[in-house]
Amino acid sequence: MNGSDRRTFLKCAGAAAVAVGLPGCTTMNKHDVSNTPEITVRVEAPASPLVSRTFEILKVRLEQRYLSRVVESGVRAQIILAIDDSLSPDAFRIDQIGAAVHVFGGTPRGLLYGVGKFLRTSRYDGSFQPSHWRGTSKPHGTLRGMYFAAHFHNWYHQASKSEIARYMEDLALWGVNAVMVIFPMINLQDWNDPQAEPAMAMLRQCAQSARELGLQFVTGVNNTMFIGIPKHIRATPLPDPTGRRGNSGHPICPSIPEGHAYIMANASQLFEKLSDVGLDILCFWPYDEGGCACEKCQPWGSNGYLKLSRDLTHLGRTYFPNLKTILSTWMFDTPPEGEWQGLADALARDREWVNYILADSHEDFPRYPLDAGVPGKLPLINFPEISMWGNWPWGGFGANPLPARFQRLWDQVKHVVEGGFPYSEGIYEDMNKTVVLQFYWDRNQSARTTLEEYIAYEFGSGVTEDVLAIVDLIEAATGRSFQKQSVDIEGVQRAFQLSEAVNERLPVWARQNWRWEILHLRAVLDRERFAGGGLETPAAEAAMVRLIEIYHCQMETDDPYHHRVRPPLQRAVSRCGEC
Ligand SMILES: [Zn+2]
C-alpha cells in the first residue's frame, strides 16, 4: 500500500458535516470541478438541521462515487427531498414524479433512511443512474441499535470525531436509530483518573454525534463501577459453574446501604455529565461486569439486580424525564436459579420502569422468552455478537463476513425480536452490521439480499456475484478453522484469486474504499496463513500493516488488552499485561 492510499482513507473518512467542500477522494482532487456534470437536488422538506445534514450526506457520497458536483437548485432538479406526513415517522417513499426522483420521509429521520435506500439502489458506473427502486418502506423493529464497544484502543477508541460522525452517518443510512456507548468505569480508578476526562469526552462526543443525526443515545450502568471502590462495599463473587457469567471488574453490593449510596452517587455524576448532550435510553446489565451473590442480593437476576435497576431508573428520570430503559437478561439461569421466572413475576406486579427486555447468549437464543413469552409482555430485543466469533484477534485478519451464521441465528428469533444491539469491536464487521440492521428493518429480508445491495453500493456494479462468492468462501474457512477442522485450501486460493480479479475491475473510488480493502486483505491473509507461508511472509506483513493503519492500532502499546483488536504482526509491541 502506498502513501496516497493511506491519505485517501483519512480523507474519505470525513463526515458530511465536516467534509463539505472536500471532494472526498483523491481522484476528484485532480479534476477541474467547473467542467464536471451537475446533479441537481431540490430540498422541499422544511428547513431543519437534520434535513440540511441529510442533503450534505447525499452530496458527499454522490460526489465520492461519481465525478460530479451536487448542487442545490430550485429548477430542473433530478432529486427532490421532501416530507410526507402521511408516512410513519421512520418510513420513506421513493417515487418518480415527472423527470425527478422524489425521496419522501415521514420525518427528517425517515428522509435520511430514504436517502440511504436511494444511494444504495442508484448506480455509478461511468454515468450516474438515479435509483430505479420505487415504493414505500417502514421499519418493523422499533429499536435498531448498535453497541460501539469503545475500549482496548480499538477503532472506536482511536477514531477522530469526524470519523465517528461519518461512520454513524453510514449506519444511519442502513436504518440504525440508536447508538450505545458505555463510560468505561471498569478501567478507571475514579473520576480523578487521568483517563476519565478523555473517556467522558469520547462518550459525550458519541452522544452528540448520534443526536445530531436524530438517533437515540444509549448508555449503561450497573453495579460494577470504578476500580478504586472501598473494599467493604464489594460484592460477593458469583457462583459461575459454567464459566459463562464472568466476574469482571469490581462489583459493589447494593444491599449494603453504603454500597447502594456509592452506586447512586456515581450514577448521578454520570447523568450530570451527560445532562447537556442528552440521554435517551439506559441499559442495565446483570453479569460479566456486574452481579452480587450475597444472601440479600441473590438470586441476582430476579432480586438485587431488579431492585437496583429500578432505583437507577428513577434516579435517571430525574435528569432525563423521558428516559427509557433496557433490562438485559444476559446469562440468566446459568446455572438455573429461577431468574427468568422471577423476572416475569416481578414485572407482572410492576413494569412501568422497564421499556425493553434484552436477551441473547453466547450461542443459541435463550428458551424462556420463546417458550413462556417475554416477561411483562414487553418488546424483546437481542444482542448479536458480530465481532468475535471465529476470529482472533478480533478483526486481526480483516473483514469477518458471516451472513449464513447470522441468517441462521435470526431465523430462530425473527418472529419475536423487535430490534437489538449488535456488539461491535470495530469497523471490520461492517457487512455483519448491515445484515443485522436490515433484519431489524425488514425481518424477512435475507442476509444475501442485503449484501447484494451493499456490494453494488460500496463496490459498484458487475462484481456482486464474485464478491458474494468471496464472502461465502471466507465464511466457510472461518467455520472450519473455528471448529479446528482442516480448511479447504482450494477455497482459500479461489477467494484470493477472485479478490485479485475483482480488485482489477473496481472503479478507483471503490478500490480505495476501506470496506473493499479489509475484504481484499482478508483474502490475502487467509491465503498466506492457510495455503501459503504463514503470517511472516512479506505479503502477510504488508496486509497486517495496512489493517493496523485502517484500524488506527498502536504499533507499541501499554494497553494490556490492545492485542485483542490488533492484527498479529510479529513486530508490533505490547509492553504489559496479557501479551
Ligand atoms: Zn449483595
Boltz pocket constraint, residues with backbone or C-beta under 6 A from the ligand:
constraints:
  - pocket:
      binder: B
      contacts: [[A, 235], [A, 236], [A, 252], [A, 253], [A, 254], [A, 255], [A, 256], [A, 292], [A, 293], [A, 294], [A, 295], [A, 296], [A, 297], [A, 298], [A, 304]]
      max_distance: 6.0
